[in-house]
């Protein structure tokens, strides 16, 4: 279990996270412990983040290098362009100024999905639908720059450079799907937790919040509601199916066992991101292995 003490210097937290950047599960646990102790994690931002986790006052800024499919080399190119030309003003400005290593499709889409381009104009869905347009514009600008010519987009005769517009014709992507993709990119829900819309229902169902479960709860009847964060399906020595799962609510995460009899009844519902209600039918179902929540409310 990861435990960042409340009196640990925040510089230690940033360094600790940076040392584990290639392990999204470990980052999730570290951030969960930090937030549980009162720390705050700022989302990735192409205009503020660097390759590694950094400090902004008493807060920690998420590293661009920790985003799936975005390597340190690409981020270094991005940061160099930002330092030379100032903050990126739009998706198209980014595609035009960032070098090829930081402006390929995979990197741009990962930055958008992670929330790393939320500070630029437009919705995530609009920016995702405009990646082709942005890459075409960026290539044209970079080619013209190399030739020392005034950039002309789509053969326009005007010497005034006008950025193309974002593609706003695409149907909006549902928020829950965007949040799921965000988690795929950075390992956690950072901009918003999809459980928030079920807060009232969970309070009525759950006897206690996960953060309140400790050793004193062992052997007591408990009912908790939350979202399945992970499922590991196993086969016992008796060749019976069971599962080890993690359930999270807005206050924390806990591990439990779905024993064979229960597994047979509900195995088809054991899917990640499914909202569930769990009851401990045996005292050992919910070991007191507790991880503080990974995202602030």
Order of alpha helices (4+ residues) and beta strands (2+ residues): alpha-alpha-beta-beta-beta-alpha-alpha-alpha-alpha-alpha-alpha-alpha-beta-beta-beta-alpha-beta-beta
